[in-house]
Amino acid sequence: MKVRKGDRVRVLNGKDRGKEGEVVFAYPAKGTVIVEGVNIATKHQGPRQGIMQTGIIDKEMPIRVSNVAVISPADGQPTRVGYRFDTDGRKIRVCRRTGVDL
């Protein structure tokens, strides 16, 4: 999965298409991400031990990683992610459109 926590992404499909946000959690095993302020669902939550917030709450739900695109830091447009190796042999993520390191 090429999307990581902290990446700025744009939603490509679904009810929130066009919205942008930062990835809060990434679940590589499931192939989903949770994006801040996107795909909000209303949940009725009862009292539980350790949970302070009860009642009707708004919760961010996961989105398939195929429905989001990473935003390029150079021009602010959605892009694909590629990899390259630096001189030390470390793998670095790069923007496919502009070649800028992510």
C-alpha positions in Angstrom: 0.0 0.0 0.0 1.5 3.3 -1.1 -0.6 5.6 1.1 0.7 6.2 4.6 -0.4 8.0 7.8 0.1 11.7 7.5 -0.3 11.8 3.7 -2.5 14.5 2.2 -5.0 12.8 -0.1 -8.0 13.6 -2.4 -11.0 11.3 -2.6 -11.7 10.1 -6.1 -15.0 8.2 -5.8 -18.0 8.1 -3.5 -20.2 10.6 -1.8 -17.2 12.7 -0.7 -15.5 12.9 -4.1 -13.2 15.9 -4.4 -12.7 16.4 -0.7 -9.2 16.5 0.7 -7.8 15.5 4.0 -5.0 14.0 5.9 -4.7 10.2 6.5 -5.3 9.6 10.2 -5.0 5.8 10.2 -3.9 3.3 7.5 -4.8 -0.4 7.6 -2.6 -2.2 5.0 -4.0 -5.6 5.8 -7.6 -4.4 4.9 -6.5 -2.0 2.2 -8.3 0.9 3.8 -7.5 4.3 5.2 -9.3 6.8 7.5 -9.2 10.4 6.2 -9.8 13.3 8.5 -13.2 14.9 7.8 -14.2 12.5 5.1 -16.8 9.7 5.0 -18.5 10.8 8.3 -21.1 8.4 9.6 -23.6 9.0 12.5 -23.2 6.4 15.3 -25.4 5.8 18.3 -23.0 5.0 21.2 -24.0 3.9 24.6 -22.2 4.2 27.8 -19.2 1.8 28.2 -16.3 1.6 30.6 -13.6 4.0 29.5 -15.7 5.8 26.9 -16.6 9.4 28.0 -18.6 10.4 24.9 -22.1 8.9 24.6 -25.1 9.6 22.6 -25.2 10.4 18.8 -21.6 10.9 17.6 -20.1 11.6 14.1 -17.4 9.1 13.3 -14.9 8.9 10.4 -15.2 5.6 8.6 -12.6 3.8 6.5 -12.3 4.3 2.7 -10.8 1.9 0.2 -7.2 3.0 -0.6 -8.0 2.7 -4.3 -10.5 5.5 -3.9 -7.9 8.1 -2.8 -4.9 9.7 -4.5 -1.9 11.3 -2.8 -1.6 15.1 -3.3 1.7 16.2 -4.8 3.5 18.7 -2.6 4.9 20.5 -5.6 1.6 21.5 -7.4 -1.3 20.3 -5.2 -2.6 17.9 -7.8 -3.4 14.2 -7.3 -0.6 11.9 -8.3 0.6 8.3 -8.3 3.4 7.2 -6.0 6.6 5.7 -7.2 9.9 4.6 -5.6 13.5 5.2 -6.1 16.7 4.3 -4.1 19.0 7.0 -2.8 22.8 6.7 -2.6 22.6 4.9 0.8 20.3 2.3 -0.7 17.2 3.5 1.2 13.8 3.4 -0.7 12.2 6.8 -1.1 8.7 7.6 -2.2 8.5 10.0 -5.1 5.7 11.8 -7.0 5.2 10.3 -10.5 4.0 13.6 -12.0 6.8 15.9 -10.8 9.5 13.6 -9.4 9.5 15.4 -6.0 10.1 13.3 -2.9 7.1 12.7 -0.7 
